[in-house]
Amino acid sequence: MIQSLLKNGRLDRLAIGLSGLCLAHCLATSIVVALLASVSGYFLSPIVHEAGLAIAIILAAVALGHGARTHGLRRPLLIGIAGLLVMGFALFLGHGWHEAPLTMAGVSILAAGHVMNFRAAR
């Protein structure tokens, strides 16, 4: 099953989609927090962020690691790792004004690594 996901960049596309969902989550949460503070606690639950980061780490390790072994380029892997580190740093800092921008930056950097990996595999 993993081989079929790695074939033709499917896992990278899945990871890019997850990055987009994370970005949408961050934007939506920021808007919801600004408009409806009473329900923001649900969207700001730490488990959502911890689970998202765990999934991102797993997908990145498999997809970007496979890409580095297959096409030999290390740059997508390194960029992906940088994105994960930024995301982890945002999670480590906790909720506050800085979390959403840092998370969105990390997700965007990680997605860029997956895009590079996807293109290199073609």
N, C-alpha and C positions, 0 to 999 in steps of 0.2 A: 504494500500500500504506500509506504514512504517513497519507494522508487517511482510510482506513478504520480505522486504529488511533486516530486523533484523534476520529473520530465517536463520539458517545455516551459519551465518557469512557473508552474502552477502554484507552488508554495510561496514563491515571491509575490505572485499576484494576490494570493490570500493574505499575505503579510501587508502588502500595500493597502488592500481593502480594510484590514484591521487598523492600520494607521489612520486611514480616513475616518473610520468609525470613532477612533479615539479623539481625533481632532474635532469631529462633530460633537462628541460628548463634552469635551472641554468648552467649546463655544456655547453649547446649549446650557451647560451647567452655569457658566458665567452669566448668561442672560437670565436664567431661572433664579439664580441667587440675587441678582439685582432687582428682579421684579417680584419674586415670591419667596421672601426669606423664610416663611413658615414651613415650606416643603423642601428647602434646600438640604436639610440634614440627610434625607434619603439619597440624593444625588451625590453628596459629598462623603458618603460612607467609605472608610478606608479600604474595605474589602474590594470595592469596585476597582480602585486604583492598584491595589496589590495583585489582584487576579489579572488585571490587564497587563501589568508589567511582567508577571510570570509567563503569560501567554506570549507576549512579545519576545521575551528572552528565549523561550523554547523555539518559536518559529524562526527567529533570527539565527540561533545556533544551528538549526538544521539546514535552512535555506542558504544562508550566507556561508556557512561552513562547507556545505556541499559545493557551492559555486566556487569557492576559493580552491577546493581540490580539483574541480572539473576544468575550469578555464584558467586557473593559475593566478588570477588577479587578486591581490590582497586589499586593494583600495575599498571595494564595496564592503568587505568584512570590517575594516577599520572604521569606516564611516558609520556603519551600523552599530558597532560597539560604542562609538562616541555618542550616538543618539540614545542608546540604552543607558549610558552613564548620566546623560543630562536628565532623562526620565527618572532614573533612580535617585538622582540628587534632588529633584523636585519632590519626590515621594518622601525622602529623608527629611526635608525641611518642614513638611507638614502643610496643613491648610493655611492659606494666607493669600495676599495679593500676588505673590511671586509664583505660586504653584501652577496656575493655568498657563501663563506665558512660557514658563520653563518646560512644562509638559508638552505644550504645542511645539516648541522649538525642538525638543528631543524626538517627538514623533515625526516631525518633518525631516529631521536629519536621518532618522532610521529609515523612513520611506525612501529617501534619496539613495541610501545604500542598497535597498532592495531594487529600486529602479535600475541602478548601475549594474547590479548583479543580473537582473533579468536581461538587460541589453547585452551584457558580456556573454551570456549563455546562448544567444542567438547565433 
